[in-house]
Amino acid sequence: MVVELSQTDARRIAVRAQLLDAHRPDTLLDVVRQLTFVQLEPTAPIAPTADLLLFSRLGDAYEPADLTAALEEEHSLFDLDLLVRPMEDLALFRAQMDAFPERESTRRWLDDNEEFRGDVLDLLEADGPLTARGIPDTSIVAWPSSGWNNNRNVMMMLQCLMLSGEVAVAGRSGRDRLWDLAERVYHSDIPTVPLEEALRIRDERRLRSLGVVRNRTPDLPVETTRVGDAGVAATIEGLTGAWRLDPEALDRDFSPRTALLSPFDTLIRDRKRMADLFDFDYALEMYKPAAKRRWGYYALPILHGDRLIGKVDATADPERSTLIVHAIHEDSPFTPVVGSAVRDELDALASWLGLRVAGA
């Protein structure tokens, strides 16, 4: 069976799957379960990525302290490689952890540094949780990289131990992660789902969180976008190629609203899918020289109903208690109703941040 979708239906399925229509979720855990993960990304000209994403779903019912409590006190969520997931989903990663590492070069490095590995685990057992800075580098062989991770031996050992399920992120000290033995962080009663079954379930969850997706989209740095054979085949009117569709997303009511999205929001994280479904031209310009930016250093895409309609160039200035709006870029001229909805959302964002709106 191949389901034929209009572009409008496809957009609405994608927006609804990402919890960005008017049917807001009830809790933080509801959001993370549906999206499967929330990315921890530290860039924060307005607010950290995770907080912006959660505010756009939950509104002022969400407070950043809620995420900290869920990770560090309630342990209803866990941080795996800077992606926050529901704690019960650890069951879908245990088999992969048991099989780590897949790369022979990583296995050799760990074998060469077996004593270093033991030193790290012993220190965490005695004194954890600790930041990476609090762990001495007793490696014999340096991590082989010509890039950012070159000779960052403690950090890479912790990374390996996290991916093998031996250590876990217990919290944060400022921007630094606190590391501890996994048995002190993860729930002890979470089972191991066999690898093949776990990968299938993860594909199904991923598709459910996206609604509709191409299955040939390249993987992104933080998470694959592929969904395997999950769902059903679909075509979208006016777009070429094959898509996969979550069949449970069909025939659901769509109630529009307006939202300001983080540049890293999962609705637009796959830029090719964003361009195909929403015909939206956007790029994060923080790495461009100021003179070459079209929309601003950290412009927020504007979602209105099932369309992406513009960008807001804004910066939070806590010292002046203001959310400075440098510009509102309208892809097409806003009607008075749309302009008012965007202004209301800016006011809501500023109020949530404890600021007032100033500027354009």
ABEGO torsion letter per residue (X at the ends): XBBBBBAAAAAAAAAAAAGABABBBABAAAAAAAAGBBBBBABBAABBAAAAAAAAAAEAABBAAAAAAAAAAAGABBBBGGBBBBAAAAAAAAAAAAAOBABAAAAAAAAAAAAAAAAAAAAAAAAOBBBAAABBBABABBBBBABAABGBAAAAAAAAAAAAGABBBAEBBEABBBBBBAAAABBAABBBBBAAAAAAAAAAAAAAAAGBBBAABBBBAABBABAEABEBBBBBBGBBEBBBBBAAABGBBBBBBBBBBBAABAAAABAAAAAAAAGBBBBBAAABBAAABAAEABBBBBBBEABBAEBBBBBBBAAAGBBBBABBBBABBBBAAAAAAAAAAAAAAAAAAGBBBBEX
